[in-house]
Amino acid sequence: MGLTNRLKIRKDRMSHRRSALILMILLCIMVAAYFLPTPDGLSRNGQVMIGIMLIGAVLWITELIPLAATGILIIIIQPILGTLPAEEVFSSFGNQAIFFLIGAFILAAAVEKYGLHRRLALRLLGFFVKKPRLLSLGIMASCTLSSFIMPEHGVAALFLPIVTSILLVMKLPPGQSNFGKICMLSVAYGCSIGSLGTLVGGARNPLTITLLAAQNPPITVTFLDWMVYAMPVVFIAFPLVWLVLNLSFPIEVTSVENVRADLQKQRAQIGRFSGSELLVIGIVLLTIILWMFFSYPPYFGLAVIALTGSLLLFFTKRITWADVQVRVPWGIILLYGGAITLGIGIQKTGAGAWIAYQIFEAAGNHTYLVILVLIVLTILLTEFMSNIAAVAILLPIGLSISAEIPGVSPLLAAMIIALSGGLAFMLVISTPGNAIAYSSGYFSTRDLFRAGVLANLCCIGIIFLVAVLYWKGVLGL
């Protein structure tokens, strides 16, 4: 038997042992949640719901099964264990935010099909090709801006080959250049920061407004409201995180002369705008304008506008259902549905209120301490699992905390958790952007952790100050 086969068998055995260990942990969690005596103030259904939440957390962290499959498990396990009736669980898929996401993904698919995102990227980068430091700033700025209108993983996948070609033109091979590290980390971090800015940037954003709308009384957050709340965090975090990268990895190159010609060559290869491209641009811009000004009652709502834009693409023959099947990440829709049902279950069974009370007992009636705890806890959790999953677990708890502490409103708690959930800079597994950028080979996991710790510390301070001075102080949230 060859060495390769022996290593493969050993790897398979380790994988089986790991899977068996995880399954044992899940079984122990469920048995404990179902059969242990309930503590004071917590119902049996609430305790079982906490068990379901922990099972979801373990599966989302370990990825024993695909993330979307965990979403399905969370949906079906609730009626099986009796925490919520099946009709109520599956009604989550009729939620407006689900169809907003589908519509937004279809619009993004059209942008991707016609290469409009590549045109935008090359055009934006063209403004920054003067000095190495300015070019790295341009890469992060371009990724940040692009993530306002496209999902962050799509933006990272777009910029990876563009930035790789720039670095190869500069004769900077993977793993040997600080400038290469900065540029690739700028892709990962720029996508994460930009995804905070609008509801389109990440699925956790519409998840947040969904759970806010489920409050009693309902709390409505429009597309424009979200931008008003989130943009200060984006515009403060973007330059500070870029500065962290430049301090962490001193730039060794002095010229970017060859880059301008390379970008011009790539733009020339694309050619002029076609009629189809202009039509898609028009439909996307119209949709964004309607989202900004007509997405709130008594007007159309986010989902109606998103699906109307999608239908315009179909009616004008700019996109086909085959395009949608290939380009829309349907797994995220299932993950999102599971996240919604988890959040609703945590709230309706009283599990969130019980956990919130334990935190309140530990932290006391200290508004600023609670705000800081929410920020740090969310950022740490989202380092180890999907940010949608992290927000789904913590948001119901944060909303319950707001009922205990007068200085923390539901909207304030929601914005703190939602935006903190997008800032995961330390680990490859934290975000798709980190993983995509890491695949380039230009930085190591140690480089990512080194820069990510400092970036996370900066962002903890940024969100804390924005929460206290802007959201509470200026907007009165």
Residue, then its C-alpha position, 0 to 999 in steps of 0.5 A: m500500500g502506497l504512502t498516499n493511500r495510507l495517508k488517505i485512510r488515516k485522514d478518513r478515520m480521523s474524519h469519521r472520529r471527528s464526525a462521531l464526536i460531534l454527533m455525540i456532543l449533539l446527542c448530549i445537548m439534546v438529551a440534557a435540554y429535553f430531560l434535565p430539570t428546568p431552571d427558575g423562569l425557563s419553560r420546558n419549551g424554552q430549554v429545548m429551544i436553547g438546546i436547538m440553538l446550541i445544536g445549530a451553533v455546533l453544526w454551523i461552527t463545525e460544518l459537519i453538514p452544509l450550512a443550508a442543511t443545518g438551516i433545514l434541520i433547525i426548521i424541522i426539529q422545532p415541530i418534531l420537539g414541539t417548541l413551535p407548530a409546523e405551520e408557524v415554522f414554515s410560514s417563515f418562508g412567506n416572509q417579505a425578507i426572503f423574497f427581497l433576498i431572492g429578488a436582490f440575488i436575481l438582480a446581482a445575477a444579471v449584473e454578473k452575467y453582463g460583467l457590469h461588476r467587472r466594468l465598475a471594478l476596473r473603472l474604480l481602480g483606474f482612479f487610484v493607480k498613482k502610488p502603491r499606497l494609494l492603489s491599496l486604498g483604491i482596492m479596499a474602497s472599490c470592494t467597499l463600494s461594490s459591496f453596497i450593491m452586490p453580496e460580499h462573496g460575489v464582490a470578493a470573487l470578482f476582485l480576486p482575479i483582478v488584483t491577482s493580475i495587478l500583482l503579477v504585472m508588478k512581479l510580486p509572487p504569492g507569499q513574498s510581498n507585504f504589498g501583496k498581503i495588503c492588497m488581498l486583505s484589502v479585498a477581504y476586509g473591504c467586502s466585509i465593511g461594505s456589506l454593512g452599508t445597505l440591506v443588499g450587502g449581506a443576508r444578516n441585514p434583512l434578517t435583522i429588519t425581519l426580526l424587528a418587524a416581528q416585535n410588538p409593536p413592529i419596528t420598521v426599518t427602510f432601505l434608507d433608514w438602514m443606510v443612515y444608521a450604518m454608513p457612519v460605521v462604514f466610513i470610519a471603519f474603512p480608513l482605519v482598517w486600511l491604516v491597520l493593514n499598512l502599519s501591520f505590513p510595511i509596503e516594500v514597493t515604490s512604483v505601480e507604473n505597469v499597473r495603469a497599462d494593465l488596467q487599460k488593457q483589461r478595459a479595452q478587452i471589455g469594449r464599449f457598453s452594449g444595449s443589453e448592459l445599459l438596459v440592465i444598468g437602468i433596471v438596477l438603478l431604478t430598483i435601488i431608487l425605489w428601494m430608497f424612497f418607496s420601500y416603506p408603508p404605505y408604499f410597496g415594500l422591499a420585496v415587491i420592488a426587488l421582484t419587480g426589478s427581477l421581472l423586468l429583467f425577465f420581460t426584457k429577456r436580459i436574463t433567463w431562468a437558467d441564469v438564475q438557477v446557476r448564479v443565485p445561491w439558493g443555499i443561503i435562502l435555506l440558511y436564512g429561513g432556518a435563521i428566521t425560525l431559530g430567532i422566532g423560536i428563541q423569542k416565542t418560547g421565552a428562551g431569549a428573555w431568560i438568557a437576557y435576564q442572566i446577562f442582565e443579572a451579571a452585567g447589572n443595569h449598566t447600559y454602556l457595559v451591555i452595549l460593549v458585551l453585545i459588540v464583543l460577543t457578536i464579533l467573537l461568535t461570527e469569527f467561528m460561524s456564518n454571520i447570518a447564523a451568529v446574528a440569528i442566535l444573538l439577535p433574539i437575545g439582544l432584543s430580549i435584553s432591550a426589554e430589561i435595560p431601559g437604556v438599550s432600545p430594541l433598534l439599538a440592540a439590533m443595529i449593534i448585533a447586525l453590524s458587529g456580525g459583519l466584522a470578522f477579520m481574524l480567521v479564514i473560516s469567518t467570512p467567504g471574503n476571507a476564504i476567497a482572498y486566502s485562496s490567492g496564496y498571498f497571505s498566511t493564516r498568521d498574517l490574517f490573524r495578526a491584522g485581524v486582531l487589530a482590525n477587530l479591536c478598532c471596529i469594537g471601538i468604532i461601533f461602541l462610539v457610534a452606538v453611544l454618540y450617534w445612534k443614542g446621542v444624535l438619532g435617539l435610538 
